Amino acid sequence: MSKTAAAKKMPKAQRREQLMETALGIIRTQGTDALTLGYLAERAGVSKPIAYEHFGTRAGLLIALYQQLDQQQVDDLLAALEQAPKQLGSVARLMSEAYMACYRSIGPEWHAISAALKGDEEMETFQKALIDGYVDLYCTALAPYSALSADELRLRCAGIIGAAEAISREMTCGCVDEATAAATLGSLILQWVAN
């Protein structure tokens, strides 16, 4: 049986998941520069048209990977917020712990994909929309504990997200442990939101 015949037997959703897992494996072992739809198809044992059918372009593949990893982070954060006692200190601690735990579980692939999303207009637009969504999520979660105006809170949440990205990079490259990274982010949230 040919690769193409075997590929057609797998349901579309299952094939997409297989392609995405293979793509993450390529990024993990060879970096994002090695990730092309042709190479992905070869590594997954399917024809190029199947990879193109699922993602269209390399940018489409990177966006799909980022969305998958992003949804995991959002789900983890929302689960943590549901469990948090309704006080700023607890919310800040759980938000920061969930953020760093997500980066630990995802690994350096998140930052590699994020970096690869820069430089292409479609990918930049997508990434900006995701960051705006995080800022909105943080504003919603933190507004009950802050006397700041909505505009000031939004600006500070944008800064918190930027700081969280930088701190998580330090953690994933081994410069700081997860507990320290989470505690640092939590203290930043407390200081910036309580004022």
C-alpha angles and dihedrals in degrees: 000000000000125000090250093053091049091047093055091057094064116087112250096246091049091048091051090051090049091050092049093049089049090049091052089050091053091050092047095051104027108017132243094290089069092054112101127146090245093052091044090054091049093049092045092049096240135114120268093248090062092056091046091047091057100042110011095208140015087258089054090053093049091048091050090051092047091048091052093050092042093053089054090054093048092047091050092049094048091048090051092049092052090056097043121107108244099258130101097243093054094043092049092048094048093044092052094044092049091049094052094040089056092052090047092051094044095042130201091322089085094061092041092054091044091053091047090054090065121092101034118091095222092049094044090052091049093048092048090053090051093050090048088053091052091049090051091048092050092046091052093047096045103036095086089060100045136076091198120119115259091252094049092046091050092051092049092047089053088053091047091053091050091049091046090055092050094045092048090052089055089051097047092050090052098250093121134016123248096251092053092045092051093045091050093050091045092053090049091052091049094049097045098043101040093059 
